Amino acid sequence: MSADTSEAMVLTETAERIRIEAPAYTLEIADRDERFAETPVAVLRGADGREWSTLSLLSSVHTVAAADETLEVAPPEARREPGGAVRLVVRTRSAAWAERRIELRCTPDAIEVVLHARTHPDAPARLTEVTVLGGAASLPSGANGMFRSSIGFASVFVPTPTEPVAFSRPARAAAVLGVVGDADAGRLNAIFTPPPLVFGLGRTAPGGAAAAPRGQHLGVGLRAPVDELRFPALHYRPLDAGWSLAFDYEGHTRVDGDWSSPVIVLRPADDGWRVLDDHRADLDAHGLVPGAPAPAAEWWTEPLFCGWGAQCARAARAVHEAALAGEETAVLAAAPAFARQSVYDDFLARLTEHDLVPGTIVIDDRWQREYGLGTVDEEHWPDLAGWIADRHAAGQKVLLWWKAWDPEGVPPEECVTDAAGRAVCVDPANPDYCARLTGILHHLLSPDGLNADGLKVDFTQRGPSGQSLRAHDGAWGMASLHLLLATIHRAAHAAKGDALVITHAMHPSFGDVSDMVRLNDVLALDAAGDRVPVAEQLRMRHAIVSRALPGRPIDTDQWPMPDRAQWLEYVRAQETLGVPALYYLETMDRSDEAIGAADLAEVRAGWARYRAGRRR
C-alpha cells in the first residue's frame, strides 16, 4: 500500500485551470476549457518556481498499418487517488486506435507519464514509433503536424559514452540511449549496451566533454520490465525550442486489445548524479533491479591481461612495414591474425620477464574459425585446451573473447534474416539457436571441453534493428539483447559454476546477466575536434556505472590509447577505479612508441597496490 501523501500534494481546480503543487514541483494547466483542445499543454516548474518545460500532452503511437495523429483532445480530468497522489487524464481521438489517452500520475517527488491505447475490434496492430511529450496532431485551430514540449533548460546529461565525447551537451543537441551502433557516423553511441535509460535536463550549460553534470536537473527516465523494452533505443529529440521522446518498436510488437507504454518518470534532482541514483532507486522500488547473479569468486577481481591491444600493436607494425601507416582500418583488419598461440606465448614471456602476473588472461579476436560456432582455429591455436591447462597449472584463469550476435556458421533458420533472406544476426528468441549456443558454451567452459573460465562478451551493439527484418516472436530491441545475454550467462554457469561473464550492459535491470561490467573502448574527440584525455573518460564512465550497478566488479579496459604518456596516466587511474586491465606490452598501436622496462614496472607497482587494497 502506498504511503499517504495527501498533505504533501495540493490539488486546486477551477473552471479555467488545474494546479498541482508538490514539494518538488508544480504542474499547471492554465486553460482547461475549449482552449485546451487547441493547446493541450501543462507547465512544469521546479520548487523554486522556475519553468522546466511546457509539456505537450500530445503523443503518437504509430503502427505498421496507420500513422497515428491526434484528431480531438478532450478536456483534462483530475482526480485524487487513495494515498494522496493526483492523476491527470487526457483522452484523445486517434487516427490509428479505437481509444487512446495519456495519464500523468503526480506524486510528491515525481510525475509518471503513461500512454494507453486500444486496438479496433478484430484489428490487431504492430507497433512502430511511439512519441511521448509531443506527437502528431490536427488541432481545431488549424495547426497540424508535429508538436513538442518546450525547452526551459540549458543542457542534457547523457549517461553513456558517445563520439563526439559529450556526457553533457546543449539542450538543443539530440541524444540516444540504445543497443544498436558501430563506428559509422552518428552510430557511435552504443558503447554501453544498454546504458541507464534516463536523461538529465540541466539548468546550467554543459561543462567539458567529460565533466560531471552540474546543478539542478530534471530526470527523464524510463521504467518498464526488461522484457517490455522491445525497442532498440530511447531518443531525446530536440528541434529549435522544442523536444520530445521517442522509441521505435519497428513492427515487432503485436497488440490485440489494450496496450500501455513504459512509464516515463519526470523527477527533479539536485544534480546530475542524483538523476542516476534516483533512476536506479525507482527501478528497484518497482522490483526491476535483480540482485547480483551469484557471489563473486575471488579470482574475478584479479588484474587481467587482454591480448587485443598487444595484437593491434603488432598489427600496426606489420601495416607500417607494408607502407600503410596511419590506416586504422587496416590495423584492425590485421589484428585478429595475431590471436595465435605462438604470439600469446610471446606475451606470456614478456609478462614473466617483467614479473607481471595477471590473475586472468583474455584471448581476444580471433581464436575462432567461425564466430557463430566457437570452433577453434587450430592453425592459430593448435592446442588451446593444453594452453589453458598450462595457465591453470600456473594459478591463472583464461577468458575467451565472444563476438555476440555474429551468425557466421549458424544455419540461417536460427537467425534473424533480412528481406532478401540473408542472416543478419543470431536469433535469441529461436529455441534451436539457444540450444546450439548452450552446447557451444558447455564445450568451451566445461572440464570435458576446453575448460576455459569464462567469456568477455563483445559486440553486443550489433543486434537487429529494422522493420523489414524477420525473427521469432518473443523479443526485440533491448529485450532481445537481455534474452541473448541471459542465455549466455545461464549456459556459462551451468558449464562451470564460477565462470566469469563480462559484458558492457550497464542498465540496472541487466544486473542478472553479467558478473562484471566492462567500460569498453575509449573514444577520442569532443565536439570541437579536440582530444579528450583518456583518464578523464575512465573516471566519468566509472562514475556512471558505479551508480547504475553499485558493487558490481568493473573491468576498466585499456584500448585504444593515443600514446604512451596517456596510457600511463590511464594505468595510474585504473587501480582505484576497478579491475586493472593491461592491453599493451611491447609498443603502442597508435603512436608506435616502445614500452620499456620502467613502464611495465609502473604497471607492476600499481597492481601491487591494487592487490594490497583488495586484501584489506
C-alpha positions as CSV (number, residue, x, y, z in Angstrom):
1,M,0.0,0.0,0.0
2,S,1.4,3.4,-0.9
3,A,2.1,6.0,1.8
4,D,-0.5,8.7,2.4
5,T,0.8,11.8,0.6
6,S,-2.4,13.9,0.7
7,E,-0.8,16.6,2.9
8,A,2.2,16.9,0.6
9,M,0.0,17.3,-2.6
10,V,-2.3,20.2,-3.1
11,L,-4.8,20.0,-6.0
12,T,-6.6,23.2,-7.0
13,E,-9.3,23.1,-9.6
14,T,-11.3,25.9,-11.1
15,A,-13.4,26.2,-14.2
16,E,-10.3,27.5,-16.0
17,R,-7.4,25.7,-14.6
18,I,-5.9,22.7,-12.8
19,R,-2.9,23.3,-10.5
20,I,-1.0,20.5,-8.7
21,E,1.5,21.6,-6.0
22,A,4.1,19.1,-4.8
23,P,7.2,19.6,-2.7
24,A,9.5,19.1,-5.7
25,Y,7.5,20.9,-8.4
26,T,4.2,22.4,-9.6
27,L,2.2,21.3,-12.6
28,E,-0.4,23.6,-14.1
29,I,-2.9,23.5,-16.9
30,A,-3.9,27.2,-17.3
31,D,-6.6,26.7,-19.9
32,R,-8.8,23.6,-19.3
33,D,-11.8,24.8,-21.3
34,E,-12.2,24.7,-25.0
35,R,-8.8,26.4,-25.5
36,F,-7.1,23.2,-24.1
37,A,-8.2,21.4,-27.3
38,E,-6.2,23.9,-29.3
39,T,-3.1,24.0,-27.0
40,P,-3.0,20.8,-24.9
41,V,-0.1,21.6,-22.6
42,A,0.8,21.6,-18.9
43,V,3.5,23.9,-17.4
44,L,6.1,22.1,-15.2
45,R,8.0,24.3,-12.8
46,G,10.6,23.4,-10.1
47,A,10.1,24.0,-6.4
48,D,11.8,27.4,-6.9
49,G,9.1,28.5,-9.5
50,R,11.4,28.3,-12.5
51,E,9.9,26.6,-15.5
52,W,11.4,23.3,-16.7
53,S,9.1,22.8,-19.7
54,T,5.7,23.5,-21.1
55,L,4.9,19.8,-21.5
56,S,3.0,18.8,-24.6
57,L,0.2,16.3,-23.7
58,L,0.0,15.1,-27.3
59,S,1.5,11.7,-28.3
60,S,1.6,9.3,-31.2
61,V,1.6,5.5,-31.3
62,H,2.2,4.7,-34.9
63,T,1.6,1.2,-36.3
64,V,2.6,-0.7,-39.4
65,A,-0.9,-0.1,-40.8
66,A,-1.5,3.5,-39.9
67,A,0.2,6.7,-38.9
68,D,-1.2,7.9,-35.6
69,E,-2.4,11.5,-35.4
70,T,-4.5,13.1,-32.7
71,L,-7.8,14.3,-34.1
72,E,-9.5,15.6,-31.0
73,V,-8.5,16.3,-27.4
74,A,-11.0,16.1,-24.6
75,P,-10.8,18.4,-21.5
76,P,-8.4,17.2,-18.9
77,E,-9.7,15.2,-15.9
78,A,-8.1,15.3,-12.5
79,R,-8.7,13.0,-9.6
80,R,-7.0,12.3,-6.3
81,E,-6.1,8.7,-5.6
82,P,-6.2,6.9,-2.3
83,G,-3.0,7.9,-0.5
84,G,-3.0,11.4,-2.0
85,A,-1.4,11.2,-5.4
86,V,-3.1,13.1,-8.2
87,R,-3.8,11.6,-11.6
88,L,-4.4,13.7,-14.7
89,V,-6.1,12.0,-17.7
90,V,-6.3,13.4,-21.2
91,R,-8.4,11.4,-23.7
92,T,-7.8,11.8,-27.4
93,R,-9.4,10.6,-30.6
94,S,-6.8,8.8,-32.7
95,A,-6.3,8.1,-36.4
96,A,-4.9,4.7,-35.6
97,W,-6.5,3.4,-32.4
98,A,-10.1,2.9,-31.1
99,E,-9.1,4.6,-27.9
100,R,-6.0,6.5,-26.7
101,R,-5.2,8.5,-23.6
102,I,-2.2,9.9,-21.7
103,E,-2.1,9.8,-17.9
104,L,0.1,11.8,-15.6
105,R,0.3,10.4,-12.1
106,C,1.7,13.1,-9.8
107,T,3.4,12.1,-6.5
108,P,5.4,14.4,-4.1
109,D,8.7,13.9,-5.9
110,A,7.9,12.8,-9.5
111,I,5.4,12.7,-12.4
112,E,4.8,9.4,-14.1
113,V,3.6,9.6,-17.7
114,V,2.0,6.6,-19.4
115,L,0.2,6.2,-22.8
116,H,-2.7,3.8,-23.1
117,A,-4.2,2.6,-26.4
118,R,-6.8,0.1,-27.5
119,T,-7.0,-1.5,-30.9
120,H,-10.1,-1.6,-33.0
121,P,-12.1,-4.8,-32.6
122,D,-10.7,-7.7,-34.6
123,A,-7.9,-5.4,-35.9
124,P,-4.6,-6.2,-34.1
125,A,-1.8,-3.7,-34.7
126,R,2.0,-3.9,-34.9
127,L,3.7,-1.0,-33.2
128,T,6.3,1.2,-34.9
129,E,7.4,4.6,-33.5
130,V,5.9,5.9,-30.2
131,T,6.4,9.6,-29.3
132,V,5.7,11.0,-25.8
133,L,5.6,14.6,-24.6
134,G,4.9,15.5,-28.2
135,G,3.2,14.0,-31.2
136,A,1.4,14.4,-34.5
137,A,-2.0,16.1,-34.5
138,S,-4.6,18.1,-36.4
139,L,-5.9,20.6,-34.0
140,P,-9.1,22.8,-34.1
141,S,-7.0,25.9,-34.5
142,G,-5.9,24.6,-37.9
143,A,-2.4,23.9,-36.6
144,N,-1.2,20.4,-37.6
145,G,1.9,18.3,-37.9
146,M,4.4,17.5,-35.1
147,F,4.1,19.2,-31.7
148,R,6.7,19.2,-28.9
149,S,7.3,20.2,-25.3
150,S,9.3,23.4,-24.7
151,I,13.0,23.7,-23.7
152,G,13.3,25.6,-20.5
153,F,16.7,24.1,-19.6
154,A,20.3,24.6,-20.8
155,S,21.8,21.1,-21.1
156,V,21.1,17.4,-21.4
157,F,23.1,14.8,-19.3
158,V,23.5,11.6,-21.4
159,P,24.9,8.7,-19.2
160,T,26.7,6.8,-22.0
161,P,29.9,7.4,-24.0
162,T,29.5,8.8,-27.4
163,E,31.7,10.3,-30.1
164,P,32.0,13.2,-30.1
165,V,32.5,12.7,-26.3
166,A,29.7,14.8,-24.7
167,F,28.2,13.4,-21.5
168,S,26.5,16.7,-21.0
169,R,25.5,18.6,-24.1
170,P,23.5,21.7,-25.1
171,A,19.7,21.2,-24.7
172,R,19.2,21.5,-28.5
173,A,21.6,18.6,-29.3
174,A,19.9,15.2,-29.9
175,A,20.8,12.1,-27.9
176,V,20.1,8.4,-27.9
177,L,20.3,5.6,-25.3
178,G,20.3,2.3,-27.1
179,V,21.8,-1.0,-28.1
180,V,22.5,-0.7,-31.8
181,G,25.5,1.0,-33.2
182,D,29.1,0.9,-34.5
183,A,31.8,3.3,-35.6
184,D,30.0,4.8,-38.6
185,A,28.9,8.4,-38.4
186,G,26.1,9.0,-36.0
187,R,26.2,5.4,-34.6
188,L,29.0,5.5,-32.1
189,N,26.5,5.8,-29.1
190,A,26.1,2.1,-28.0
191,I,29.4,1.8,-26.1
192,F,27.2,0.8,-23.1
193,T,24.6,-1.7,-24.3
194,P,22.3,-0.7,-22.8
195,P,23.1,2.3,-20.6
196,P,20.7,3.5,-17.9
197,L,17.6,4.7,-19.7
198,V,17.5,8.2,-18.2
199,F,18.3,11.7,-19.4
200,G,19.0,14.6,-17.1
201,L,17.7,18.0,-18.3
202,G,20.1,20.6,-16.6
203,R,19.6,24.2,-15.6
204,T,23.3,25.1,-16.3
205,A,25.2,25.0,-19.5
206,P,27.3,21.9,-20.2
207,G,30.9,21.8,-18.9
208,G,33.8,20.0,-20.6
209,A,33.3,16.9,-22.7
210,A,33.9,14.5,-19.7
211,A,32.8,16.9,-16.9
212,A,30.4,15.9,-14.2
213,P,26.8,17.2,-14.7
214,R,26.4,20.3,-12.5
215,G,23.4,22.0,-10.8
216,Q,19.7,21.2,-10.8
217,H,18.4,18.6,-13.3
218,L,15.1,17.1,-14.2
219,G,15.5,13.4,-14.6
220,V,13.6,11.9,-17.5
221,G,13.7,8.2,-17.1
222,L,12.0,5.1,-18.5
223,R,10.6,2.4,-16.2
224,A,9.5,-1.0,-17.6
225,P,10.2,-4.7,-17.0
226,V,13.1,-5.7,-19.2
227,D,11.0,-8.0,-21.4
228,E,8.9,-4.9,-22.3
229,L,12.0,-3.0,-23.6
230,R,11.1,-4.2,-27.1
231,F,12.8,-1.3,-28.9
232,P,16.5,-0.7,-29.8
233,A,16.8,2.9,-28.4
234,L,15.2,5.7,-26.4
235,H,15.6,9.0,-28.3
236,Y,15.8,12.6,-26.9
237,R,14.7,14.6,-29.9
238,P,15.0,18.4,-29.8
239,L,14.2,20.8,-32.6
240,D,14.8,24.6,-32.1
241,A,12.9,25.4,-28.8
242,G,11.1,22.1,-28.5
243,W,11.8,18.4,-27.5
244,S,10.0,15.1,-27.3
245,L,10.9,11.4,-26.5
246,A,10.6,8.6,-29.0
247,F,11.2,4.8,-29.1
248,D,10.5,2.6,-32.1
249,Y,9.2,-1.0,-31.8
250,E,10.0,-1.4,-35.6
251,G,6.9,-3.5,-36.2
252,H,8.0,-6.4,-34.0
253,T,5.4,-6.0,-31.2
254,R,1.9,-7.1,-31.8
255,V,-1.0,-5.6,-29.9
256,D,-4.6,-7.1,-29.8
257,G,-6.6,-5.1,-27.3
258,D,-5.1,-2.9,-24.7
259,W,-1.5,-1.6,-24.7
260,S,0.4,0.6,-22.3
261,S,3.7,2.3,-22.8
262,P,6.6,2.1,-20.5
263,V,6.4,4.7,-17.7
264,I,8.3,8.0,-18.3
265,V,9.3,9.3,-14.9
266,L,10.0,13.1,-14.6
267,R,11.8,13.7,-11.3
268,P,13.7,16.9,-10.2
269,A,17.2,16.3,-8.7
270,D,19.8,18.5,-7.1
271,D,22.5,17.4,-9.6
272,G,23.1,15.1,-12.5
273,W,24.5,12.3,-10.4
274,R,21.3,12.3,-8.3
275,V,19.4,11.7,-11.6
276,L,21.2,8.3,-11.9
277,D,20.7,7.4,-8.2
278,D,17.0,8.3,-8.5
279,H,16.6,6.2,-11.6
280,R,18.1,3.1,-10.1
281,A,16.1,3.6,-6.9
282,D,12.9,4.0,-8.8
283,L,13.5,0.7,-10.8
284,D,14.5,-1.0,-7.5
285,A,11.3,0.2,-5.8
286,H,9.3,-1.4,-8.5
287,G,11.1,-4.7,-8.4
288,L,13.0,-4.1,-11.7
289,V,16.6,-4.4,-10.3
290,P,17.7,-8.0,-10.0
291,G,20.3,-8.9,-7.5
292,A,23.8,-10.0,-8.5
293,P,23.6,-13.4,-10.2
294,A,26.0,-15.1,-7.8
295,P,28.5,-14.3,-5.1
296,A,31.7,-13.1,-6.8
297,A,34.5,-15.6,-7.0
298,E,37.7,-14.1,-5.5
299,W,39.7,-14.6,-8.7
300,W,37.2,-12.5,-10.7
301,T,38.8,-9.2,-9.5
302,E,42.4,-10.2,-10.1
303,P,44.3,-7.9,-12.6
304,L,43.9,-9.2,-16.1
305,F,45.9,-9.1,-19.3
306,C,43.9,-8.8,-22.5
307,G,45.8,-9.5,-25.7
308,W,43.8,-7.2,-28.0
309,G,45.9,-4.1,-27.6
310,A,49.1,-6.1,-28.0
311,Q,47.7,-7.7,-31.1
312,C,46.8,-4.3,-32.5
313,A,50.3,-3.1,-31.8
314,R,51.9,-6.0,-33.7
315,A,49.4,-5.4,-36.5
316,A,50.3,-1.7,-36.6
317,R,54.0,-2.7,-37.0
318,A,53.0,-5.1,-39.8
319,V,50.8,-2.4,-41.5
320,H,53.6,0.1,-41.2
321,E,56.1,-2.3,-42.8
322,A,53.5,-2.7,-45.7
323,A,53.6,1.1,-46.2
324,L,50.0,1.5,-45.0
325,A,50.9,3.5,-41.9
326,G,48.0,5.6,-40.5
327,E,45.3,3.5,-41.9
328,E,43.4,2.4,-38.7
329,T,41.0,0.1,-40.6
330,A,44.0,-1.8,-41.9
331,V,45.3,-2.3,-38.4
332,L,42.0,-3.5,-37.1
333,A,41.7,-5.9,-40.0
334,A,45.2,-7.3,-39.4
335,A,45.0,-7.6,-35.6
336,P,43.0,-10.9,-35.5
337,A,45.8,-12.6,-37.3
338,F,47.9,-12.2,-34.2
339,A,45.5,-14.1,-31.9
340,R,47.8,-17.1,-32.1
341,Q,49.2,-19.5,-29.6
342,S,52.8,-18.6,-30.5
343,V,52.1,-14.9,-30.2
344,Y,50.4,-15.3,-26.8
345,D,53.4,-17.4,-25.7
346,D,55.5,-14.3,-26.6
347,F,53.1,-12.2,-24.5
348,L,53.5,-14.6,-21.5
349,A,57.3,-14.4,-21.8
350,R,57.2,-10.6,-21.8
351,L,55.0,-10.6,-18.7
352,T,57.3,-13.1,-17.0
353,E,60.4,-11.1,-17.9
354,H,58.9,-8.1,-16.1
355,D,57.5,-10.0,-13.1
356,L,53.9,-9.2,-14.2
357,V,51.5,-11.9,-13.1
358,P,47.9,-11.3,-14.2
359,G,45.3,-13.4,-12.5
360,T,43.3,-13.7,-15.7
361,I,44.3,-13.8,-19.4
362,V,41.8,-12.9,-22.1
363,I,42.4,-14.4,-25.5
364,D,40.9,-11.9,-27.9
365,D,39.7,-11.8,-31.5
366,R,40.1,-14.3,-33.1
367,W,40.8,-17.7,-31.7
368,Q,37.7,-18.9,-33.5
369,R,37.5,-20.3,-37.0
370,E,33.8,-19.4,-37.1
371,Y,32.5,-16.7,-34.9
372,G,29.0,-18.1,-34.5
373,L,30.0,-21.6,-33.7
374,G,33.0,-21.0,-31.5
375,T,35.1,-23.6,-33.3
376,V,38.8,-23.3,-32.5
377,D,41.0,-22.1,-35.4
378,E,43.6,-24.9,-35.0
379,E,46.0,-23.1,-37.3
380,H,46.1,-20.3,-34.8
381,W,45.7,-22.5,-31.7
382,P,47.0,-26.0,-32.3
383,D,46.4,-26.9,-28.6
384,L,44.1,-24.4,-27.0
385,A,42.9,-26.9,-24.3
386,G,46.5,-27.7,-23.4
387,W,47.4,-24.0,-23.3
388,I,44.5,-23.3,-20.9
389,A,45.6,-26.3,-18.8
390,D,49.1,-24.8,-18.5
391,R,47.7,-21.5,-17.3
392,H,45.6,-23.3,-14.7
393,A,48.8,-25.1,-13.5
394,A,50.4,-21.6,-13.1
395,G,47.4,-20.5,-11.0
396,Q,45.8,-18.3,-13.7
397,K,42.4,-18.2,-15.3
398,V,41.6,-17.8,-19.1
399,L,38.7,-16.0,-20.6
400,L,37.7,-16.3,-24.3
401,W,36.5,-13.3,-26.3
402,W,33.0,-13.9,-27.6
403,K,31.5,-11.9,-30.5
404,A,27.8,-11.6,-29.7
405,W,25.2,-11.8,-32.4
406,D,27.6,-12.9,-35.2
407,P,25.8,-15.6,-37.4
408,E,29.0,-17.0,-39.0
409,G,28.4,-20.7,-39.4
410,V,25.0,-20.7,-37.8
411,P,22.1,-22.0,-40.1
412,P,20.0,-19.2,-41.5
413,E,16.9,-20.7,-40.0
414,E,18.3,-20.0,-36.5
415,C,19.0,-16.3,-37.4
416,V,17.3,-13.0,-37.8
417,T,17.1,-12.5,-41.6
418,D,16.6,-9.5,-43.9
419,A,14.1,-9.1,-46.7
420,A,16.5,-10.9,-49.0
421,G,16.6,-13.9,-46.7
422,R,20.2,-13.3,-45.6
423,A,21.3,-14.0,-42.0
424,V,21.8,-10.7,-40.2
425,C,22.5,-12.0,-36.7
426,V,21.6,-14.9,-34.5
427,D,18.0,-15.0,-33.0
428,P,17.9,-15.5,-29.2
429,A,14.2,-16.0,-29.4
430,N,14.7,-19.1,-31.5
431,P,14.9,-22.2,-29.2
432,D,17.0,-24.1,-31.7
433,Y,19.7,-21.4,-31.6
434,C,19.5,-21.2,-27.8
435,A,20.1,-25.0,-27.6
436,R,23.0,-24.6,-30.0
437,L,24.6,-21.8,-28.0
438,T,24.2,-23.7,-24.8
439,G,26.1,-26.7,-26.3
440,I,28.8,-24.4,-27.6
441,L,29.4,-22.8,-24.3
442,H,29.4,-26.2,-22.5
443,H,32.3,-27.3,-24.8
444,L,34.2,-24.0,-24.3
445,L,34.0,-23.9,-20.5
446,S,33.4,-27.3,-19.1
447,P,36.2,-29.6,-17.9
448,D,35.3,-32.1,-20.6
449,G,35.8,-29.5,-23.2
450,L,38.4,-26.6,-23.5
451,N,37.9,-25.8,-19.7
452,A,38.2,-22.1,-20.2
453,D,37.0,-20.0,-17.2
454,G,34.5,-17.5,-18.8
455,L,33.8,-15.1,-21.6
456,K,34.5,-11.5,-22.5
457,V,31.3,-10.8,-24.4
458,D,31.7,-8.1,-27.1
459,F,29.8,-6.6,-30.0
460,T,26.5,-6.5,-28.1
461,Q,25.7,-3.4,-30.1
462,R,25.4,-5.5,-33.3
463,G,21.8,-6.6,-32.6
464,P,19.0,-6.5,-35.1
465,S,17.2,-3.3,-36.0
466,G,14.8,-2.7,-38.9
467,Q,11.1,-3.2,-39.7
468,S,11.8,-5.5,-42.7
469,L,13.8,-8.0,-40.6
470,R,12.3,-11.3,-39.7
471,A,12.7,-13.1,-36.4
472,H,10.8,-15.4,-34.0
473,D,8.2,-13.5,-32.0
474,G,9.0,-13.1,-28.3
475,A,11.7,-10.4,-28.1
476,W,13.1,-7.4,-29.9
477,G,15.4,-4.5,-29.2
478,M,16.8,-4.3,-25.7
479,A,14.6,-7.2,-24.6
480,S,16.3,-9.4,-27.3
481,L,19.7,-8.4,-26.0
482,H,18.8,-9.3,-22.5
483,L,17.5,-12.7,-23.7
484,L,20.8,-13.4,-25.5
485,L,22.9,-12.4,-22.5
486,A,20.7,-14.4,-20.2
487,T,21.2,-17.5,-22.4
488,I,24.9,-17.0,-22.4
489,H,25.1,-16.4,-18.7
490,R,23.0,-19.3,-17.8
491,A,24.9,-21.7,-20.1
492,A,28.3,-20.4,-18.9
493,H,27.4,-21.0,-15.2
494,A,25.9,-24.4,-16.0
495,A,29.2,-25.4,-17.6
496,K,31.3,-24.0,-14.8
497,G,29.9,-22.8,-11.5
498,D,32.4,-19.9,-11.0
499,A,32.5,-18.9,-14.7
500,L,33.1,-15.1,-15.2
501,V,30.9,-13.4,-17.8
502,I,32.0,-9.9,-18.7
503,T,29.6,-7.6,-20.7
504,H,29.1,-3.9,-21.2
505,A,25.4,-4.0,-20.2
506,M,25.1,-1.1,-17.7
507,H,21.3,-0.8,-17.3
508,P,20.3,-1.7,-13.7
509,S,17.8,-4.3,-14.9
510,F,20.6,-6.2,-16.7
511,G,22.4,-6.9,-13.5
512,D,21.3,-10.6,-13.6
513,V,23.1,-11.4,-17.0
514,S,26.7,-10.4,-16.3
515,D,29.2,-10.9,-13.4
516,M,31.4,-8.0,-14.3
517,V,30.8,-4.9,-16.5
518,R,33.5,-3.6,-18.9
519,L,33.9,0.1,-19.5
520,N,34.6,-0.7,-23.2
521,D,36.6,1.1,-25.9
522,V,38.0,4.5,-25.2
523,L,36.9,7.3,-27.5
524,A,38.9,10.2,-28.9
525,L,37.4,13.6,-29.8
526,D,35.0,16.2,-28.4
527,A,32.6,18.3,-30.4
528,A,35.3,20.8,-31.3
529,G,37.6,18.0,-32.6
530,D,40.0,18.2,-29.6
531,R,41.3,15.0,-27.9
532,V,39.6,14.2,-24.6
533,P,42.1,12.8,-22.0
534,V,41.6,9.1,-21.7
535,A,41.8,9.1,-17.9
536,E,39.0,11.7,-17.7
537,Q,36.8,9.4,-19.8
538,L,37.7,6.5,-17.5
539,R,36.6,8.4,-14.4
540,M,33.4,9.6,-15.9
541,R,32.4,6.1,-17.1
542,H,33.2,4.7,-13.7
543,A,31.1,7.3,-12.0
544,I,28.1,6.3,-14.2
545,V,28.5,2.6,-13.9
546,S,29.1,2.5,-10.2
547,R,25.8,4.3,-9.7
548,A,23.8,2.1,-12.1
549,L,25.3,-1.1,-10.8
550,P,26.8,-0.4,-7.4
551,G,29.1,-3.0,-6.0
552,R,29.5,-4.8,-9.4
553,P,33.1,-5.5,-10.4
554,I,34.3,-3.2,-13.2
555,D,36.7,-4.1,-15.9
556,T,38.5,-0.8,-16.6
557,D,39.5,-1.8,-20.2
558,Q,42.5,0.0,-21.8
559,W,42.1,0.3,-25.6
560,P,42.8,2.3,-27.7
561,M,45.4,4.6,-26.2
562,P,46.6,7.6,-28.3
563,D,50.2,7.5,-26.9
564,R,52.4,6.2,-24.2
565,A,52.0,9.2,-21.9
566,Q,48.2,8.9,-21.8
567,W,48.4,5.2,-21.5
568,L,50.5,5.6,-18.3
569,E,48.0,8.1,-17.0
570,Y,45.2,5.6,-17.6
571,V,47.3,2.9,-15.8
572,R,47.6,5.1,-12.8
573,A,43.9,5.7,-12.6
574,Q,42.8,2.1,-13.1
575,E,44.0,0.8,-9.7
576,T,41.4,2.8,-7.8
577,L,38.5,2.6,-10.3
578,G,38.0,-1.1,-10.9
579,V,39.9,-4.2,-12.0
580,P,43.2,-3.2,-13.7
581,A,43.3,-4.4,-17.3
582,L,46.6,-4.4,-19.2
583,Y,46.4,-4.3,-23.0
584,Y,49.9,-3.2,-24.0
585,L,53.2,-4.9,-23.6
586,E,55.6,-4.1,-26.4
587,T,54.6,-1.0,-28.3
588,M,51.7,1.4,-28.6
589,D,49.5,0.7,-31.6
590,R,48.6,4.4,-32.3
591,S,51.9,6.1,-31.7
592,D,54.4,3.2,-32.3
593,E,56.2,4.2,-29.1
594,A,58.1,1.4,-27.4
595,I,57.0,0.2,-23.9
596,G,60.1,-0.1,-21.7
597,A,61.0,-1.8,-18.5
598,A,60.2,1.3,-16.4
599,D,56.7,1.5,-17.9
600,L,56.0,-2.1,-17.0
601,A,57.5,-1.6,-13.6
602,E,54.9,1.1,-13.1
603,V,52.2,-1.3,-14.1
604,R,53.6,-3.9,-11.7
605,A,53.7,-1.4,-8.8
606,G,50.1,-0.4,-9.5
607,W,48.9,-4.0,-9.4
608,A,50.7,-4.5,-6.1
609,R,48.9,-1.5,-4.6
610,Y,45.6,-2.7,-6.0
611,R,46.1,-6.2,-4.6
612,A,47.0,-4.9,-1.2
613,G,43.8,-2.9,-1.3
614,R,41.8,-6.0,-2.2
615,R,43.1,-7.8,0.8
616,R,42.1,-5.1,3.3
